[in-house]
Amino acid sequence: MKKRMIIFSSLISLLALLALYAISLGLISNENKNKAIEEINIYLDVATSHYENENFEDVANYMVSLDDNLRITFIDLTGKVVYDSELKYQVDNLDNHLNRPEIMNLGEAIIRKSGSTNDKMMYIARLIDDYYLRVSFDTVYFTTGNVVFAVGALLSIIIIYLIILVFLYLLSKRMLKPIEKEINDLALIADAEVVFKADTIDKLPEVIEAAKVLINNKLRQIKEENTKNETIIQAIDECLILLKNEIVTLVNDQTLKAFNVTKEAIIGKNYLYLFRNTTLLNAIKNAIDTRKNEFLNINMSSKNYSVSIIPFNSCQVLVSLKDITEKQQMEVIKKDFFANASHELKSPLTTIIGYEQMILNGIIEDKKEIKDASLKILKEANRMNQIIIDMLELSNLEFSKTYELVDIKISDVLYDVINRYQSRIDNKNINLSLDIKDTTLYCNKEQIETLFSNLIDNAIKYNKENGSIVLILDEKHFVCKDTGIGISYNDQSRVFERFYRVDKAKSKETGGTGLGLAIVKHICEKFNYKVELESVLDVGTTITIYFE
């Protein structure tokens, strides 16, 4: 086993050294090549500066005097070599040079084999007047350094590798002794009946495998426990934040949703990154400092929260935020609802009691007066009945969570509602214009029928004699347009409030409860419909319901 360890470690070391050798050689070669490209560009610039009136030989002699490795060539525009410092008397035998890479890529250093000398050369060319000036030198000029470095580096690697082998051998002898104790302790944990000795390290995989099984079992139990705890935490309908030394260590999905953050953005950060409410921050700081529970209500991001801050050891604090906005709103709605309901029912009830007392006390004796009083009593009773029906409908909308949704042909539902109101339309001599397309909607039949009924009922109630109603229905929207009394601009923002009536006298006369448009609004909110109102006083009102 020890021998395998040494061999394996030495191979790793050798591969690392060889990789370093290859990378270094590549870097040096590239550096030498870049330097050669820089030098050949300088030589080209110098040769260009000395060129004047076809003084080919003068330029060549000067450049060779600077560096005898240089080769200077002049080529005319047809590709014919007119002068070559290395082949002075053989230029007539040279082939056309226009297809040479350096001529085709002027200004770019090219490495290739020379067609005339068969040597590997670096070339660069430039167009001067009517000639191509080409400077070149043998690549040996800059590759010799690469060879020297390669040989020197290889010798260094061999020496370093031999040192590593000796070091690994000595290290392996020393490292096995402390491992012996650790492995024996591991064997005890894993209940493995193995006694480890430095010369029997082959038993190590057996001990590790036994320990791994035990550890995996423990980890599985911990994971199952964590999963159970995570499920419980996520199921809690409150924001839970666990702080440890003022650092956020745990949050549930409710917290991420409420504060619009991700786990990655907040876990491991100070709680100041999560909270911005001064009251809450002060309460958390006070709980941390005093180690006492804090309970408070706060408003944050237009929502109301009931907050519990519980320190449960010397460094950990649990912050719980429960959204009580809806609960408080529902309490306000209930309070307003009962207050308004009491007020609305009090008026007709007072009328009924008053007329009944007058009849019972003989104040009204004439049969005609008794009949008129009875009719008024009946009218007020019907009004009370309608208020109660609308109140129950509105309450059902506000507190019912689910409705059965199916594909309904709502055009047929609309025709049924129209037929139900036809006699009232005829009594007021209202002109009814219909543009109803066959329309199917995934909705609740009772609610869509209530929506149509309330809008058409209002369009009739508040319309003028000989007025008109236009009803339009398609897959996208429903439009109810009338020529009634209209709604002033100041009232338009409030007409969807419960018990709000623009003209109370007119509503009382027609039996309006002030709940019709409130019901329409709640149906639209329940099913994510959009409602728009356009109205001009004494001209008429148009209400549009968008289904999409």
SULLINDA-V61102 format. One record per residue. N is the residue number from 1. PSI is psi in radians with two decimals (NA if undefined). Layout:
BEGIN
n = (N & N)
psi = (PSI & PSI)
END
This chain:
BEGIN
n = (1 & 2 & 3 & 4 & 5 & 6 & 7 & 8 & 9 & 10 & 11 & 12 & 13 & 14 & 15 & 16 & 17 & 18 & 19 & 20 & 21 & 22 & 23 & 24 & 25 & 26 & 27 & 28 & 29 & 30 & 31 & 32 & 33 & 34 & 35 & 36 & 37 & 38 & 39 & 40 & 41 & 42 & 43 & 44 & 45 & 46 & 47 & 48 & 49 & 50 & 51 & 52 & 53 & 54 & 55 & 56 & 57 & 58 & 59 & 60 & 61 & 62 & 63 & 64 & 65 & 66 & 67 & 68 & 69 & 70 & 71 & 72 & 73 & 74 & 75 & 76 & 77 & 78 & 79 & 80 & 81 & 82 & 83 & 84 & 85 & 86 & 87 & 88 & 89 & 90 & 91 & 92 & 93 & 94 & 95 & 96 & 97 & 98 & 99 & 100 & 101 & 102 & 103 & 104 & 105 & 106 & 107 & 108 & 109 & 110 & 111 & 112 & 113 & 114 & 115 & 116 & 117 & 118 & 119 & 120 & 121 & 122 & 123 & 124 & 125 & 126 & 127 & 128 & 129 & 130 & 131 & 132 & 133 & 134 & 135 & 136 & 137 & 138 & 139 & 140 & 141 & 142 & 143 & 144 & 145 & 146 & 147 & 148 & 149 & 150 & 151 & 152 & 153 & 154 & 155 & 156 & 157 & 158 & 159 & 160 & 161 & 162 & 163 & 164 & 165 & 166 & 167 & 168 & 169 & 170 & 171 & 172 & 173 & 174 & 175 & 176 & 177 & 178 & 179 & 180 & 181 & 182 & 183 & 184 & 185 & 186 & 187 & 188 & 189 & 190 & 191 & 192 & 193 & 194 & 195 & 196 & 197 & 198 & 199 & 200 & 201 & 202 & 203 & 204 & 205 & 206 & 207 & 208 & 209 & 210 & 211 & 212 & 213 & 214 & 215 & 216 & 217 & 218 & 219 & 220 & 221 & 222 & 223 & 224 & 225 & 226 & 227 & 228 & 229 & 230 & 231 & 232 & 233 & 234 & 235 & 236 & 237 & 238 & 239 & 240 & 241 & 242 & 243 & 244 & 245 & 246 & 247 & 248 & 249 & 250 & 251 & 252 & 253 & 254 & 255 & 256 & 257 & 258 & 259 & 260 & 261 & 262 & 263 & 264 & 265 & 266 & 267 & 268 & 269 & 270 & 271 & 272 & 273 & 274 & 275 & 276 & 277 & 278 & 279 & 280 & 281 & 282 & 283 & 284 & 285 & 286 & 287 & 288 & 289 & 290 & 291 & 292 & 293 & 294 & 295 & 296 & 297 & 298 & 299 & 300 & 301 & 302 & 303 & 304 & 305 & 306 & 307 & 308 & 309 & 310 & 311 & 312 & 313 & 314 & 315 & 316 & 317 & 318 & 319 & 320 & 321 & 322 & 323 & 324 & 325 & 326 & 327 & 328 & 329 & 330 & 331 & 332 & 333 & 334 & 335 & 336 & 337 & 338 & 339 & 340 & 341 & 342 & 343 & 344 & 345 & 346 & 347 & 348 & 349 & 350 & 351 & 352 & 353 & 354 & 355 & 356 & 357 & 358 & 359 & 360 & 361 & 362 & 363 & 364 & 365 & 366 & 367 & 368 & 369 & 370 & 371 & 372 & 373 & 374 & 375 & 376 & 377 & 378 & 379 & 380 & 381 & 382 & 383 & 384 & 385 & 386 & 387 & 388 & 389 & 390 & 391 & 392 & 393 & 394 & 395 & 396 & 397 & 398 & 399 & 400 & 401 & 402 & 403 & 404 & 405 & 406 & 407 & 408 & 409 & 410 & 411 & 412 & 413 & 414 & 415 & 416 & 417 & 418 & 419 & 420 & 421 & 422 & 423 & 424 & 425 & 426 & 427 & 428 & 429 & 430 & 431 & 432 & 433 & 434 & 435 & 436 & 437 & 438 & 439 & 440 & 441 & 442 & 443 & 444 & 445 & 446 & 447 & 448 & 449 & 450 & 451 & 452 & 453 & 454 & 455 & 456 & 457 & 458 & 459 & 460 & 461 & 462 & 463 & 464 & 465 & 466 & 467 & 468 & 469 & 470 & 471 & 472 & 473 & 474 & 475 & 476 & 477 & 478 & 479 & 480 & 481 & 482 & 483 & 484 & 485 & 486 & 487 & 488 & 489 & 490 & 491 & 492 & 493 & 494 & 495 & 496 & 497 & 498 & 499 & 500 & 501 & 502 & 503 & 504 & 505 & 506 & 507 & 508 & 509 & 510 & 511 & 512 & 513 & 514 & 515 & 516 & 517 & 518 & 519 & 520 & 521 & 522 & 523 & 524 & 525 & 526 & 527 & 528 & 529 & 530 & 531 & 532 & 533 & 534 & 535 & 536 & 537 & 538 & 539 & 540 & 541 & 542 & 543 & 544 & 545 & 546 & 547 & 548)
psi = (-0.76 & -0.73 & -0.70 & -0.69 & -0.77 & -0.77 & -0.80 & -0.81 & -0.70 & -0.65 & -0.73 & -0.79 & -0.74 & -0.79 & -0.69 & -0.75 & -0.73 & -0.67 & -0.75 & -0.71 & -0.82 & -0.75 & -0.78 & -0.76 & -0.72 & -0.74 & -0.76 & -0.77 & -0.76 & -0.69 & -0.78 & -0.68 & -0.75 & -0.69 & -0.72 & -0.71 & -0.69 & -0.74 & -0.73 & -0.53 & -0.67 & -0.78 & -0.68 & -0.72 & -0.73 & -0.80 & -0.69 & -0.71 & -0.42 & -0.09 & 2.34 & 2.12 & 0.91 & 0.59 & 1.07 & -0.87 & -0.65 & -0.78 & -0.77 & -0.78 & -0.69 & -0.74 & -0.68 & -0.55 & -0.50 & -0.68 & 1.94 & -0.05 & -0.18 & 2.58 & 2.17 & 2.28 & 2.40 & 2.29 & 2.31 & 3.10 & -0.26 & -0.16 & 0.03 & 2.30 & 2.09 & -0.34 & 2.44 & 2.16 & -0.36 & -0.48 & 1.02 & -0.70 & 0.17 & 0.21 & -0.51 & -0.39 & -0.09 & 2.53 & 3.03 & 2.35 & 0.11 & -0.44 & 0.13 & 2.45 & -0.69 & -0.50 & -0.66 & -0.38 & 1.20 & 2.41 & -0.09 & 2.28 & 2.21 & 2.33 & 2.16 & 3.00 & 2.44 & 2.34 & -0.36 & -0.64 & -0.21 & 0.27 & 2.66 & 2.06 & 2.79 & 2.23 & 2.66 & 2.48 & 2.77 & 2.57 & 2.10 & 2.11 & -2.00 & 0.39 & 2.65 & 2.13 & 2.15 & 2.27 & 2.41 & 2.77 & 2.81 & 2.43 & -0.27 & -0.46 & -0.63 & -0.06 & -0.24 & -0.72 & -0.60 & -0.73 & -0.75 & -0.79 & -0.72 & -0.77 & -0.81 & -0.75 & -0.66 & -0.71 & -0.69 & -0.70 & -0.71 & -0.76 & -0.80 & -0.66 & -0.71 & -0.68 & -0.72 & -0.70 & -0.76 & -0.75 & -0.75 & -0.68 & -0.81 & -0.68 & -0.72 & -0.59 & -0.65 & -0.54 & -0.36 & -0.48 & -0.93 & -0.47 & -0.57 & -0.82 & -0.78 & -0.71 & -0.65 & -0.67 & -0.70 & -0.67 & -0.68 & -0.72 & -0.71 & 0.05 & 0.59 & 2.30 & 1.19 & 2.30 & 2.00 & 2.34 & 2.69 & -0.52 & 0.06 & 0.80 & -0.24 & -0.35 & -0.18 & -0.82 & -0.61 & -0.75 & -0.80 & -0.70 & -0.74 & -0.74 & -0.65 & -0.70 & -0.82 & -0.80 & -0.70 & -0.68 & -0.76 & -0.76 & -0.67 & -0.74 & -0.75 & -0.73 & -0.75 & -0.71 & -0.74 & -0.70 & -0.74 & -0.79 & -0.69 & -0.72 & -0.74 & -0.78 & -0.77 & -0.45 & -0.31 & 2.23 & 0.85 & 2.78 & 2.12 & 2.23 & 2.14 & 2.19 & 2.41 & 2.02 & 0.75 & 0.15 & 2.38 & 2.07 & -0.34 & 2.38 & 2.68 & 3.02 & -0.56 & -0.68 & -0.80 & -0.72 & -0.76 & -0.66 & 0.03 & 0.93 & 2.94 & 2.79 & -0.73 & -0.53 & -0.33 & -0.58 & 2.31 & 0.00 & 2.79 & 2.57 & -0.28 & -0.40 & -0.39 & -0.74 & 2.52 & -0.13 & 2.11 & -0.75 & -0.77 & -0.75 & -0.75 & -0.68 & -0.71 & -0.78 & -0.72 & -0.70 & -0.69 & -0.76 & -0.73 & -0.24 & 0.59 & 2.61 & 2.54 & 2.36 & 2.28 & 2.86 & 2.37 & 2.81 & 2.22 & 2.18 & 0.82 & 0.32 & 2.63 & 2.33 & 2.48 & 2.10 & 2.35 & 2.24 & 2.00 & 1.89 & 2.18 & 0.07 & -2.96 & -0.34 & -0.09 & 2.45 & 2.33 & 2.17 & 2.17 & 2.23 & 2.08 & 2.17 & 1.95 & 0.26 & -0.89 & -0.69 & -0.80 & -0.69 & -0.69 & -0.61 & -0.70 & -0.73 & -0.77 & -0.78 & -0.84 & -0.68 & -0.85 & -0.62 & -0.82 & -0.72 & -0.74 & -0.74 & -0.78 & -0.63 & -0.40 & -0.70 & -0.96 & -0.58 & -0.68 & -0.74 & -0.80 & -0.84 & -0.71 & -0.87 & -0.66 & -0.72 & -0.68 & -0.68 & -0.80 & -0.63 & 0.03 & 0.17 & -0.67 & 2.05 & -0.52 & 2.39 & -0.70 & -0.74 & -0.67 & -0.69 & -0.77 & -0.75 & -0.71 & -0.68 & -0.72 & -0.69 & -0.79 & -0.72 & -0.79 & -0.63 & -0.74 & -0.69 & -0.77 & -0.75 & -0.74 & -0.66 & -0.77 & -0.74 & -0.80 & -0.66 & -0.75 & -0.70 & -0.79 & -0.73 & -0.72 & -0.70 & -0.72 & -0.58 & -0.25 & 2.31 & -0.66 & 2.65 & 2.64 & 2.18 & 2.22 & 2.94 & 2.05 & 2.38 & 1.58 & -0.30 & -0.66 & -0.68 & -0.74 & -0.75 & -0.68 & -0.73 & -0.76 & -0.78 & -0.62 & -0.54 & 0.09 & -0.70 & -0.69 & -0.64 & -0.76 & -0.68 & -0.58 & 0.10 & 0.78 & 2.33 & 2.05 & 2.10 & 2.22 & 2.35 & 1.35 & 2.04 & 2.64 & 2.04 & 2.25 & 2.36 & 2.43 & 1.78 & -3.01 & 2.20 & -0.78 & -0.71 & -0.69 & -0.60 & -0.73 & -0.73 & -0.88 & -0.78 & -0.81 & -0.69 & -0.76 & -0.69 & -0.79 & -0.71 & -0.53 & -0.84 & -0.83 & 0.27 & 2.91 & 2.74 & 2.40 & 0.38 & -2.83 & 2.69 & 2.32 & 2.19 & 2.20 & 2.30 & 2.28 & -2.95 & -0.44 & -0.57 & 2.89 & 2.29 & 2.30 & 1.94 & 2.27 & 2.97 & 0.76 & -2.71 & -0.29 & 3.04 & 2.28 & 2.76 & -0.70 & -0.47 & -0.29 & -0.54 & -0.17 & -0.12 & -0.32 & 0.02 & 2.58 & 2.44 & 0.19 & 2.21 & 2.33 & -0.86 & 1.69 & -0.65 & -0.76 & -0.70 & -0.74 & -0.69 & -0.69 & -0.13 & 0.36 & 2.52 & -0.23 & 0.21 & -0.16 & -0.93 & -0.47 & -0.69 & -0.75 & -0.81 & -0.77 & -0.62 & -0.78 & -0.74 & -0.66 & -0.65 & 0.30 & 0.65 & 2.71 & 2.31 & 2.34 & 2.51 & 2.28 & 2.28 & 2.54 & 2.26 & 2.29 & 0.17 & -0.82 & 3.09 & 2.46 & 2.15 & 2.24 & 2.25 & 2.08 & 2.18 & -0.30 & NA)
END
